[in-house]
């Protein structure tokens, strides 16, 4: 039986920064909203805000994020020692950490869609929303995982699934949450060490489901299609257009096409 409780998660966690302080809630509008307020008043780095259910969870671009009971919904407060230009790499490193945790906990072949959606067989099982203070003196990572969420509770008309659906049985949320925090703690530590950005990008590329595929990008200024060829040193997606020009995507909705 899973032990998805505050005590169960922190027991023998063994992390350096993450999870030393855990705030557990049955219901919150949004773990990110609370975590950002806490970040402003200087709560310790690594503080985790968990909710069994979110009533106003959100994803990228302000979209609603369905967060019923059965999932894993939490936010982590970080205070990275990185140049502002490299702050987006925290989000990419977090995607790698969540995907690795899903792989080790469930044996499912988790991969990454730029920038940090976690996919299993092309369907989204987890997402990460990074929000930061001015000049990235703090970053809040909101992590949502469709662990044991029934398919009927997930958005219709969107390629989402749950881990329980793919495994064929409920997953142990306590074990998975611990795995995520351990992987994220390690990834965050590595990112801030010597050569950390190079290593973080290499690991992201190894797990990427986006590179080498035709993508459609809907950005604020315009929309276009091309071949996703790489990410640059700041984590922006590089897309080669039909005329050979390369577009640098910092923010936008990316839809995956066929494998090239």
SERO-4910 file (N, C-alpha, C, O; in steps of 0.05 Angstrom, whole numbers):
BEGIN
 pado doro    nc1    nc2    nc3   cac1   cac2   cac3    cc1    cc2    cc3    oc1    oc2    oc3
  Unk    A     17    -24      0      0      0      0     18     25      0     38     26     14
  Unk    A     10     45    -16     27     69    -18     25     85      8      5     84     23
  Unk    A     46    100     13     47    118     36     51    146     25     72    158     28
  Unk    A     29    157     13     31    183      1     21    203     22     -2    213     21
  Unk    A     38    209     41     34    228     62     59    245     66     80    239     54
  Unk    A     57    267     81     80    283     86    102    266     99    125    267     91
  Unk    A     95    250    119    114    234    134    126    213    115    150    208    117
  Unk    A    109    201     98    119    180     81    139    191     60    159    177     54
  Unk    A    135    215     51    153    227     31    180    234     43    201    229     31
  Unk    A    179    246     67    205    256     78    221    234     92    245    237     97
  Unk    A    208    211     97    222    189    111    244    178     93    239    168     71
  Unk    A    269    180    103    293    170     88    295    181     60    304    168     42
  Unk    A    287    207     57    288    219     31    317    222     21    323    216     -2
  Unk    A    335    232     38    363    233     32    371    254     12    393    252      0
  Unk    A    355    275      9    362    297    -10    380    317      5    380    319     29
  Unk    A    393    334    -11    411    355      0    395    380      6    398    393     27
  Unk    A    377    388    -13    362    413    -11    332    409    -11    318    420      7
  Unk    A    322    393    -29    293    391    -33    281    373    -12    291    352     -5
  Unk    A    258    382     -2    242    366     16    249    367     45    238    352     61
  Unk    A    267    385     53    273    388     81    249    401     96    245    397    120
  Unk    A    234    417     81    210    429     92    187    423     72    188    430     49
  Unk    A    166    409     82    143    402     65    118    412     78    113    407    102
  Unk    A    102    427     62     76    437     71     55    422     57     53    423     32
  Unk    A     39    407     72     19    388     61     -9    400     64    -17    409     85
  Unk    A    -24    399     42    -52    410     42    -70    390     29    -63    377      9
  Unk    A    -94    387     40   -113    370     26   -123    383      0   -125    370    -20
  Unk    A   -130    409      2   -139    423    -22   -127    451    -22   -126    465     -2
  Unk    A   -118    459    -46   -108    486    -50   -118    496    -78   -123    479    -95
  Unk    A   -122    522    -81   -127    531   -108   -104    524   -127   -108    513   -148
  Unk    A    -80    531   -118    -56    526   -134    -31    524   -116    -26    543   -101
  Unk    A    -16    503   -119      9    501   -103     29    522   -112     44    532    -95
  Unk    A     29    529   -138     48    549   -147     42    577   -135     60    591   -127
  Unk    A     16    584   -133      9    610   -122     19    612    -93     30    632    -85
  Unk    A     14    591    -77     23    592    -50     54    592    -48     65    607    -32
  Unk    A     66    575    -64     96    574    -64    108    601    -71    129    608    -60
  Unk    A     97    615    -90    108    641    -98    105    661    -75    123    677    -71
  Unk    A     83    660    -61     80    678    -38    101    671    -16    112    689     -4
  Unk    A    106    646    -12    125    637      7    154    645     -1    170    653     15
  Unk    A    159    643    -27    186    650    -38    192    679    -32    215    686    -26
  Unk    A    172    696    -34    175    725    -30    182    731     -1    195    751      5
  Unk    A    173    714     18    179    720     46    203    703     56    207    699     80
  Unk    A    218    693     37    244    680     43    242    654     59    259    650     77
  Unk    A    222    638     54    222    611     66    247    596     55    257    604     34
  Unk    A    255    575     68    280    562     60    278    550     31    257    541     23
  Unk    A    301    551     18    303    538     -8    297    508     -5    304    496     15
  Unk    A    284    497    -25    277    469    -24    250    463    -11    242    440    -10
  Unk    A    237    483     -1    210    479     11    191    468    -11    191    478    -34
  Unk    A    175    448     -3    156    436    -22    128    440    -12    122    436     12
  Unk    A    111    449    -30     82    453    -24     67    432    -39     67    431    -64
  Unk    A     52    415    -24     38    393    -36      8    397    -32     -1    406    -11
  Unk    A     -8    389    -52    -37    389    -48    -48    362    -60    -39    354    -81
  Unk    A    -66    350    -45    -79    326    -56    -97    334    -79   -102    317    -97
  Unk    A   -107    358    -79   -125    367   -100   -121    397   -104   -118    412    -85
  Unk    A   -120    406   -129   -120    435   -136   -146    442   -149   -156    428   -166
  Unk    A   -157    465   -140   -182    474   -152   -178    494   -174   -196    500   -189
  Unk    A   -154    506   -175   -148    526   -196   -120    522   -206   -105    541   -210
  Unk    A   -112    497   -210    -85    492   -221    -83    503   -249   -103    505   -263
  Unk    A    -58    509   -257    -55    520   -283    -29    510   -296    -10    503   -282
  Unk    A    -29    510   -322     -5    502   -337      7    526   -351      2    549   -343
  Unk    A     22    521   -372     34    543   -387     13    559   -401     -9    549   -408
  Unk    A     19    585   -406      1    603   -419    -25    607   -404    -46    615   -416
  Unk    A    -25    602   -378    -49    607   -362    -71    587   -365    -93    591   -355
  Unk    A    -65    564   -379    -86    544   -383    -93    530   -357    -76    527   -339
  Unk    A   -118    522   -354   -126    507   -331   -112    479   -331   -109    467   -352
  Unk    A   -103    470   -308    -91    444   -305   -109    428   -286   -112    434   -263
  Unk    A   -121    407   -298   -139    390   -282   -123    375   -261   -104    361   -268
  Unk    A   -131    378   -236   -115    368   -214   -132    354   -193   -133    363   -170
  Unk    A   -146    332   -200   -162    318   -181   -146    300   -162   -122    296   -167
  Unk    A   -159    288   -143   -145    269   -126   -136    245   -142   -149    237   -162
  Unk    A   -113    234   -134   -102    212   -148    -77    219   -163    -61    202   -171
  Unk    A    -72    245   -167    -48    254   -180    -27    263   -160    -31    260   -135
  Unk    A     -5    273   -170     16    285   -153     18    314   -161     26    320   -184
  Unk    A     12    332   -143     12    361   -149     29    375   -128     21    377   -105
  Unk    A     52    385   -135     68    399   -116     86    420   -129     91    419   -153
  Unk    A     95    439   -113    113    460   -123    137    462   -104    136    457    -80
  Unk    A    160    468   -117    185    469   -103    197    497   -105    197    509   -127
  Unk    A    207    508    -83    219    535    -84    250    532    -86    262    519    -69
  Unk    A    261    544   -107    290    543   -111    301    571   -112    287    590   -119
  Unk    A    326    574   -105    340    599   -106    367    594   -121    388    593   -108
  Unk    A    365    591   -147    389    583   -162    411    603   -163    407    627   -164
  Unk    A    436    593   -162    460    609   -165    469    607   -194    490    594   -199
  Unk    A    454    619   -211    459    617   -240    456    645   -253    441    661   -242
  Unk    A    471    650   -275    465    674   -290    436    674   -299    424    653   -304
  Unk    A    424    698   -301    396    700   -309    391    687   -335    370    674   -339
  Unk    A    410    689   -354    406    677   -381    404    646   -379    392    634   -397
  Unk    A    414    634   -358    413    605   -356    390    595   -338    386    571   -335
  Unk    A    374    613   -328    351    606   -311    332    586   -325    322    568   -311
  Unk    A    327    589   -351    309    569   -364    319    540   -362    303    522   -365
  Unk    A    345    537   -358    356    509   -356    346    495   -331    346    470   -331
  Unk    A    337    509   -311    326    497   -287    301    481   -295    297    459   -285
  Unk    A    285    493   -312    261    480   -321    267    455   -338    254    434   -335
  Unk    A    286    457   -356    294    434   -372    305    411   -355    298    388   -359
  Unk    A    322    418   -336    333    398   -317    311    385   -301    313    361   -296
  Unk    A    291    400   -294    268    389   -279    253    369   -296    244    348   -286
  Unk    A    250    375   -321    237    356   -339    251    329   -340    239    308   -339
  Unk    A    278    331   -342    294    307   -343    290    291   -317    287    267   -317
  Unk    A    290    306   -294    287    292   -268    261    278   -266    260    255   -256
  Unk    A    239    291   -274    213    278   -272    211    254   -291    201    233   -283
  Unk    A    221    257   -315    221    234   -334    237    211   -324    229    188   -326
  Unk    A    260    216   -312    277    195   -301    262    181   -278    263    156   -275
  Unk    A    249    197   -261    235    185   -238    212    167   -248    207    146   -237
  Unk    A    198    176   -269    176    160   -280    188    134   -291    176    112   -287
  Unk    A    210    135   -305    223    111   -316    230     92   -294    224     68   -295
  Unk    A    244    101   -273    254     83   -252    231     72   -235    233     50   -225
  Unk    A    210     88   -231    188     79   -214    168     61   -228    155     45   -215
  Unk    A    164     65   -254    143     51   -269    153     34   -292    138     17   -302
  Unk    A    178     38   -300    190     24   -323    177     34   -349    181     21   -370
  Unk    A    162     55   -349    150     65   -373    171     82   -388    187     95   -375
  Unk    A    170     82   -415    190     96   -431    185    126   -433    179    136   -455
  Unk    A    187    140   -411    181    169   -411    202    184   -427    225    179   -427
  Unk    A    191    204   -443    208    222   -459    198    250   -455    178    255   -442
  Unk    A    213    269   -467    207    298   -463    199    312   -488    211    309   -509
  Unk    A    178    328   -486    170    347   -507    178    375   -498    172    383   -475
  Unk    A    191    390   -515    201    416   -508    178    434   -498    157    435   -510
  Unk    A    183    448   -475    208    448   -460    210    427   -439    231    417   -433
  Unk    A    187    419   -427    189    400   -405    164    384   -400    159    375   -377
  Unk    A    147    379   -420    125    360   -417    136    332   -417    154    326   -433
  Unk    A    126    315   -400    135    287   -399    114    270   -413     90    270   -406
  Unk    A    123    255   -433    105    239   -450    111    209   -446    134    201   -441
  Unk    A     90    193   -448     93    164   -450     78    156   -475     53    159   -477
  Unk    A     93    145   -495     81    137   -520     64    159   -533     42    155   -543
  Unk    A     76    183   -532     64    206   -545     42    220   -529     31    240   -539
  Unk    A     35    210   -506     14    223   -490     26    235   -464     43    223   -452
  Unk    A     15    258   -457     26    273   -434     18    260   -408     -6    255   -403
  Unk    A     37    255   -391     32    244   -364     40    264   -342     32    261   -319
  Unk    A     57    284   -349     66    303   -329     74    329   -343     82    329   -366
  Unk    A     71    351   -328     80    377   -338     93    393   -315     89    387   -292
  Unk    A    108    412   -324    123    429   -305    118    459   -312    120    466   -335
  Unk    A    111    475   -292    107    503   -296    127    518   -279    126    516   -254
  Unk    A    146    532   -292    166    547   -277    158    577   -277    152    589   -298
  Unk    A    158    588   -253    152    617   -250    173    629   -231    180    616   -211
  Unk    A    182    653   -238    204    664   -222    200    693   -214    184    707   -225
  Unk    A    217    701   -195    217    729   -187    235    745   -205    247    734   -223
  Unk    A    236    771   -201    253    789   -217    282    779   -217    293    773   -197
  Unk    A    293    777   -242    321    768   -246    325    740   -234    348    733   -227
  Unk    A    304    725   -232    306    696   -224    320    692   -197    334    672   -194
  Unk    A    316    711   -178    327    706   -152    314    682   -138    325    670   -120
  Unk    A    289    676   -146    277    651   -138    261    640   -162    252    655   -179
  Unk    A    258    614   -162    242    601   -183    225    580   -169    234    565   -152
  Unk    A    199    581   -176    181    560   -166    175    541   -189    167    549   -210
  Unk    A    180    516   -183    174    494   -203    148    480   -194    148    467   -173
  Unk    A    127    483   -210    102    469   -205    103    443   -221    106    443   -245
  Unk    A    100    420   -208    102    394   -221     75    380   -217     66    376   -195
  Unk    A     63    372   -239     38    357   -239     41    331   -253     50    330   -276
  Unk    A     34    309   -240     36    283   -252     10    268   -251     -2    265   -229
  Unk    A      0    260   -274    -25    244   -275    -18    215   -266    -15    197   -283
  Unk    A    -16    211   -240     -8    185   -230    -31    165   -232    -31    148   -249
  Unk    A    -50    168   -213    -73    149   -213    -99    164   -219   -120    157   -209
  Unk    A    -97    183   -237   -121    198   -245   -136    182   -266   -125    174   -286
  Unk    A   -162    178   -262   -178    163   -282   -179    179   -308   -179    203   -308
  Unk    A   -178    164   -331   -179    178   -357   -203    196   -360   -201    216   -373
  Unk    A   -225    188   -348   -250    204   -350   -247    232   -337   -261    250   -344
  Unk    A   -227    235   -319   -222    260   -306   -202    278   -320   -198    300   -312
  Unk    A   -190    267   -341   -170    283   -356   -184    298   -379   -205    290   -387
  Unk    A   -171    320   -388   -183    335   -410   -189    318   -434   -172    302   -443
  Unk    A   -212    322   -446   -219    307   -470   -209    322   -494   -207    347   -494
  Unk    A   -202    308   -515   -192    320   -540   -163    329   -538   -154    344   -555
  Unk    A   -149    320   -517   -121    327   -514   -106    301   -509   -116    284   -494
  Unk    A    -82    297   -521    -68    272   -518    -55    269   -490    -30    270   -487
  Unk    A    -72    265   -470    -62    260   -442    -69    232   -434    -88    220   -444
  Unk    A    -54    222   -414    -60    196   -403    -50    196   -374    -39    216   -365
  Unk    A    -54    174   -360    -44    172   -333    -24    149   -331    -25    131   -348
  Unk    A     -8    149   -311     11    127   -307     -3    101   -301      4     80   -311
  Unk    A    -24    103   -285    -39     79   -278    -51     66   -303    -52     41   -306
  Unk    A    -60     82   -322    -72     72   -347    -50     58   -363    -55     36   -374
  Unk    A    -26     69   -364     -5     57   -381      7     32   -367     15     13   -381
  Unk    A      8     33   -340     19     10   -326     -1    -13   -324      6    -36   -324
  Unk    A    -27     -5   -322    -48    -25   -319    -55    -30   -290    -69    -49   -283
  Unk    A    -45    -13   -272    -50    -16   -243    -42     10   -230    -27     26   -241
  Unk    A    -53     16   -206    -45     41   -192    -15     41   -186     -4     20   -180
  Unk    A     -4     65   -188     25     68   -181     27     77   -152      8     89   -142
  Unk    A     50     72   -140     55     81   -113     64    110   -114     87    116   -120
  Unk    A     46    128   -107     51    157   -108     73    165    -89     89    183    -95
  Unk    A     74    153    -65     95    160    -46    123    154    -57    141    170    -55
  Unk    A    125    130    -69    151    122    -80    159    140   -104    182    148   -107
  Unk    A    138    147   -120    144    164   -144    151    192   -135    170    204   -146
  Unk    A    137    203   -116    143    230   -106    171    231    -95    186    251   -100
  Unk    A    179    211    -80    207    210    -69    227    209    -92    247    223    -92
  Unk    A    221    193   -112    239    191   -135    242    217   -150    264    224   -158
  Unk    A    220    232   -153    221    258   -166    239    277   -150    256    290   -162
  Unk    A    235    278   -124    250    297   -108    280    290   -107    297    307   -108
  Unk    A    286    264   -107    314    256   -107    327    262   -134    349    273   -135
  Unk    A    313    256   -156    324    262   -182    327    293   -186    347    302   -197
  Unk    A    307    308   -177    309    337   -180    330    349   -163    344    367   -172
  Unk    A    334    339   -139    355    348   -122    382    344   -135    399    362   -134
  Unk    A    386    321   -146    412    314   -159    416    332   -184    437    342   -188
  Unk    A    395    335   -200    397    350   -225    402    380   -218    418    393   -232
  Unk    A    389    390   -198    393    418   -190    421    423   -180    434    443   -187
  Unk    A    432    404   -165    459    406   -155    479    405   -178    497    421   -179
  Unk    A    475    386   -196    493    383   -219    492    408   -237    513    417   -247
  Unk    A    468    420   -241    466    443   -258    482    467   -248    493    482   -264
  Unk    A    485    469   -222    500    492   -211    529    486   -206    544    503   -197
  Unk    A    538    462   -214    566    455   -211    582    461   -237    570    472   -256
  Unk    A    607    454   -237    624    459   -261    613    444   -285    607    420   -284
  Unk    A    610    458   -307    599    446   -331    571    437   -329    561    421   -345
  Unk    A    556    449   -310    529    440   -305    510    445   -328    493    428   -333
  Unk    A    512    467   -341    494    473   -363    498    454   -386    479    445   -399
  Unk    A    523    447   -392    529    428   -414    517    401   -408    505    388   -425
  Unk    A    521    392   -383    510    366   -375    480    365   -375    468    346   -384
  Unk    A    467    387   -366    438    388   -365    426    387   -394    407    373   -398
  Unk    A    439    401   -412    429    401   -440    433    374   -453    416    365   -468
  Unk    A    456    362   -447    461    335   -459    440    315   -449    430    299   -465
  Unk    A    434    315   -424    414    297   -413    386    302   -425    371    284   -430
  Unk    A    380    328   -428    354    334   -441    352    324   -469    333    312   -477
  Unk    A    374    328   -485    374    319   -512    370    289   -514    357    278   -531
  Unk    A    383    274   -495    381    245   -495    353    235   -491    345    213   -501
  Unk    A    336    251   -477    309    242   -471    288    256   -488    264    253   -484
  Unk    A    297    273   -507    278    290   -522    263    274   -543    274    258   -557
  Unk    A    237    279   -543    219    268   -564    213    289   -585    198    283   -604
  Unk    A    225    312   -583    220    335   -601    240    337   -623    233    342   -646
  Unk    A    266    332   -616    287    337   -636    285    316   -659    279    293   -654
  Unk    A    290    326   -683    289    309   -706    261    305   -717    256    289   -735
  Unk    A    242    321   -706    214    318   -715    204    345   -727    214    366   -719
  Unk    A    186    343   -745    172    366   -755    154    377   -733    139    362   -721
  Unk    A    155    403   -729    139    415   -708    124    440   -719    134    453   -738
  Unk    A    102    446   -707     88    471   -712     91    488   -687     86    478   -665
  Unk    A     99    512   -690    103    531   -668     83    554   -670     82    568   -690
  Unk    A     67    557   -650     49    579   -648     59    598   -627     56    593   -603
  Unk    A     72    619   -636     84    639   -617     68    664   -618     49    667   -633
  Unk    A     75    683   -600     59    708   -598     60    723   -624     39    734   -632
  Unk    A     83    725   -637     85    741   -660     75    728   -686     62    740   -702
  Unk    A     81    702   -689     73    688   -713     74    658   -709     83    648   -688
  Unk    A     64    643   -728     64    614   -728     80    604   -751     81    617   -772
  Unk    A     93    581   -748    109    570   -769    113    540   -765    109    530   -743
  Unk    A    123    526   -785    130    498   -783    159    494   -792    169    509   -808
  Unk    A    171    473   -781    198    467   -789    208    443   -774    193    429   -761
  Unk    A    234    438   -777    246    414   -765    260    423   -739    278    441   -740
  Unk    A    253    411   -717    267    417   -691    294    404   -692    296    379   -692
  Unk    A    315    420   -692    342    409   -696    358    408   -670    376    392   -668
  Unk    A    352    426   -651    369    427   -627    357    446   -606    337    460   -612
  Unk    A    370    448   -583    366    470   -564    392    484   -561    414    472   -563
  Unk    A    391    511   -556    416    526   -553    424    526   -523    413    513   -507
  Unk    A    445    542   -518    457    542   -491    438    552   -469    442    546   -446
  Unk    A    417    567   -477    397    577   -458    372    560   -458    353    567   -444
  Unk    A    372    538   -473    349    520   -473    327    527   -493    306    514   -494
  Unk    A    332    547   -510    313    554   -531    313    533   -553    334    522   -559
  Unk    A    289    528   -564    287    508   -585    295    520   -612    286    542   -618
  Unk    A    311    506   -627    320    516   -654    305    500   -675    306    475   -676
  Unk    A    291    514   -692    274    502   -712    283    511   -740    283    535   -745
  Unk    A    290    492   -757    299    499   -784    275    499   -803    261    480   -805
  Unk    A    271    522   -817    249    525   -835    256    514   -862    279    506   -868
  Unk    A    236    512   -880    240    500   -906    261    516   -923    274    504   -939
  Unk    A    263    542   -918    283    558   -933    310    558   -921    328    572   -930
  Unk    A    314    542   -900    340    539   -887    345    558   -864    364    553   -848
  Unk    A    328    578   -860    331    595   -837    325    580   -811    309    561   -811
  Unk    A    338    588   -789    333    576   -763    319    595   -745    330    617   -739
  Unk    A    296    588   -735    281    604   -716    288    595   -687    290    571   -682
  Unk    A    292    614   -670    298    609   -642    272    612   -626    261    635   -625
  Unk    A    262    591   -613    237    592   -599    243    593   -569    253    574   -557
  Unk    A    235    615   -557    238    619   -528    212    611   -514    213    599   -492
  Unk    A    190    618   -526    164    612   -514    144    608   -537    145    622   -557
  Unk    A    127    589   -534    107    583   -554     96    555   -551    107    539   -537
  Unk    A     73    550   -565     61    524   -564     73    507   -587     72    515   -610
  Unk    A     85    485   -580     98    467   -599     81    442   -603     76    428   -584
  Unk    A     74    437   -628     59    413   -634     77    394   -650     88    403   -670
  Unk    A     79    369   -642     97    350   -655     84    339   -680     60    332   -680
  Unk    A    100    336   -701     91    323   -725    105    296   -728    112    283   -708
  Unk    A    110    288   -752    122    262   -757    152    262   -752    164    283   -751
  Unk    A    163    239   -749    192    235   -746    206    239   -772    197    228   -793
  Unk    A    227    255   -772    242    260   -796    266    240   -798    281    241   -817
***
